[in-house]
Amino acid sequence: MDRLSESSAFDVSTHTFTVPEKQLKSPEDMLHWSTSQAYSNIVGFVLTLNEAVKNKKISDEYPVSEITRNVMGILETIEKWIDEIPPVDQPQRFGNKAFRTLFGRLKERGPDLVKRVLPPELEGAVPELCTYLVESVGNETRIDYGTGHELAFVAFLCCACKIGVLHEEDYPALVLKVFDRYLNLVRRLQMTYRMEPAGSQGVWSLDDFQFLPFLWGSAQLYDHARIKPKSFPEEDIYNSFYKDYLFLAAIKYINQVKTGPFAEHSNQLWGISGVASWHKVNSGLVKMYKAEVLGKFPVMQHFLFGSLLTLQPSPPRIFTSVSTESSESQTPMQCLTPKATPFATPSNSHNMLPSHNAAAAASLFQTHLGRQVATSKSDGTPSAEDSTSPDISSQGSI
């Protein structure tokens, strides 16, 4: 039994499930979000899965439970619908309206899909979990997709863990099997229905659509003997290893859908190739995720809060001072219990975010990493000055 199941955070006999809804109405509400139970759970869940996949390949041996396979089956079912609902002829290039047909089908059939992973005694949780699943494929009105929809899928998995459907032994498979399958689905949706990036910052965003393949993918490469950060833009590297590493699969996909020099169309990722180690990349991406996804009102205003992920204040954490390494060693599902949250509660303003100045010598990623990097050497390869690895536990990112 994992720490979540041992905690008193959830009791099915007394719990009342609700349909999640928007609660962040203005930028001022971000302070409530950054100190909420939902924020603590989401950050803790992301970091716990980050720890679970360190130095693990997709092809490695790890438990894949029947419930995990059932979650993958849900995603496979949705992907089959893409073949059944082809794009329609329309004058506009982007945002094919056939996506709305698929979205409507998911809303209609989603509850039956979610029931595949829940025991009868948890049937009351179906509407709550289904809402996050539906939100995870994109926006029906705008026909767009972004990191907020990716976050909705994380919320779906997090809630499944909170109610005891998924367990600690499932964590590696949640990233390396389930999330990988989710990425295949949403990439097909993006390509088939020409979905727009939701709130893209263009060259100043890490990626038009995703963030977590890079965060969790850098954890997979944490101590890799051959593949270093400077190597991932190389075609022979990502073509040789993309099947085993989320990060490299994402790089391969970007190069398939974008044209021109990588350093130009993916400037932030190019900046990462100048970082000395995957340790620094991973810790920098954690901070960047807190600031650029969880810390952005335009993203978080669409997040939905229910009975499992609430805006109620998070209980005080027990560990008042932890280093990056010690926080990692304490993470497994402490992040979801009400009595122990080893991650520092953000304290600085949600508005204190870096500006995007095209003339700036340092990339946005380097800002979160806590150091500057020269744009390139004379031969075109990235150049970086080494520095002390940043401490996740002391970073208040929102």
Secondary structure, DSSP 8 states (H G I E B T S, - for coil): --HHHHSSS--TTT------EE---SGGGHHHHHTBHHHHHHHHHHHHHHHHTTT--TTS-----HHHHHHHHHHHHHHHHHHHS-----SSSSS-THHHHHHHHHHHHHHHHHHTTS-GGGGGGHHHHHHHHHHTT-BTTTTEE-HHHHHHHHHHHHHHHHTTSS-GGGHHHIIIIIIHHHHHHHHHHHHHTT-EETT--GGGSS-SS-SHHHHHHHHHTTT-SS--GGGTTSHHHHHHHTTT-HHHHHHHHHHHH--S-HHHHTHHHHHHTTSS-HHHHHHHHHHHHHHHTTT-HHHHTT-EE-SSS--SB----S-SS--HHHHHHT-TTGGGSSS---S----S-TT------TT-SS-HHHHHHTS-EES--TTS--EE-------GGG----
